[in-house]
Amino acid sequence: MQAVPLSDRHLDEIRQTVGRALQQWLTDEALTEPLGIVRALDRVLLFLKQNGDASAQARQVSSLAFALGEQLTRTGDWQWKSVSEDGSVNPAVVSSGRACLVIDAVTSMVMGTTSLGLVELFRGLVDRAQLDAAFVVEVKANSGDALGRLERDVLARLLHVRQSLRMWGSPEELEAVAEHFTHVLLAARTPGWTFEETHTFWTNHGAPFAADAEEHALMRSRLWAEHVDVARTQVRMGYLSIWTALARDPERERCLLPWIERLLDEPSRAGTPDRLNAVLFALIGFVARDPHQYLEQLGQQRSLIGGHALRPFHVVAPPGPSEVHLPYTRAFDSWAKVAEGIASIVAALESKKS
């Protein structure tokens, strides 16, 4: 059996399914711990066993299976992967070379072909007990394709960044995010690769693409005025707190951790505080195992540091009318040029795949 990462889309679908299922099935809102939730799910399993076979209740079986798997991932040792012999998509939870095929497990329980229940299975997996069940299997990671997956995901993220221009505060922030994602990919391809080499690669393709220098300067004068060091420190401390507590995707973390921690140690490498904010937001979000949880952590830190859930970390100038929205009302004219530049960089990266 091979274990490979699930796409972000599949992970989102699993979590949405689990959210709907738990909302329907859990009547005790005080239940928060994984084992307590699994006990409640065991009662749902009993209902399914008494009310039809697994094929007649395929959607409920899948929802119950995903809910079980999600509780295992909350222990910190298990992760969602696709586990199969032929490369087909088959969501399962994996830990240390061992996988539980959760849909097969719940199907077997409903059909009565296994004596295990959800609580016994959960405890056995968490305690790494020996379980004699066809749905608990040994797996090996397809490590040879790790770079290929990173290539795919980073290039997809660059295209997404290019298409969602106005979610960034300014063209310079957009360009900085794209350049740092480019660096992550080039550094993964070539050990020892430096950011200076990435910058040379970037400029060789026509950068900098962002213009509007006077408009950028005016924006920054309103965001932090002369307090540039305070603004940069505020950004660094906010993301350092998030990074420390972040639940991370291990495969992406291996590739991005050195550069993210370099930026946290040397924040001036990302440039002005607004660029640093945009770059750390994008890179750390890429590593986050649960994007929704990441956004919650981000909102909490913004409230602590900026005093408002929507206030960027780098806003340290005296409060004024709609200060938080100032970047989005600026008359920047170089958005299209930056988008075209990112497209040319993506084409160059794709042409140089190893």
Sequence and secondary structure as in RCSB ss.txt:
>XXXX:A:sequence
MQAVPLSDRHLDEIRQTVGRALQQWLTDEALTEPLGIVRALDRVLLFLKQNGDASAQARQVSSLAFALGEQLTRT
GDWQWKSVSEDGSVNPAVVSSGRACLVIDAVTSMVMGTTSLGLVELFRGLVDRAQLDAAFVVEVKANSGDALGRL
ERDVLARLLHVRQSLRMWGSPEELEAVAEHFTHVLLAARTPGWTFEETHTFWTNHGAPFAADAEEHALMRSRLWA
EHVDVARTQVRMGYLSIWTALARDPERERCLLPWIERLLDEPSRAGTPDRLNAVLFALIGFVARDPHQYLEQLGQ
QRSLIGGHALRPFHVVAPPGPSEVHLPYTRAFDSWAKVAEGIASIVAALESKKS
>XXXX:A:secstr
 EEE   HHHHHHHHHHHHHHHHHH   TT  SHHHHHHHHHHHHHHHHHS  TGGGHHHHHHHHHHHHHHHHTT
SS EEEEEESSS   EEEEETTEEE HHHHHHHHHHT     HHHHHHHHHTT     TTEEE EE GGGHHHHH
HHHHHHHHHHHHH GGGSSSHHHHHHHHHHHHHHHHHHHSTT  HHHHHHHHHHTT      HHHHHHHHHHHTT
T HHHHHHHHHHHHHHHHHH  B HHHHHHHHHHHHHHHHSGGGG SHHHHHHHHHHHHHHHBS HHHHHHHHHH
HHHHHHSSTT  TT  S   TTGGGGGGGS    HHHHHHHHHHHHHHHHHT  
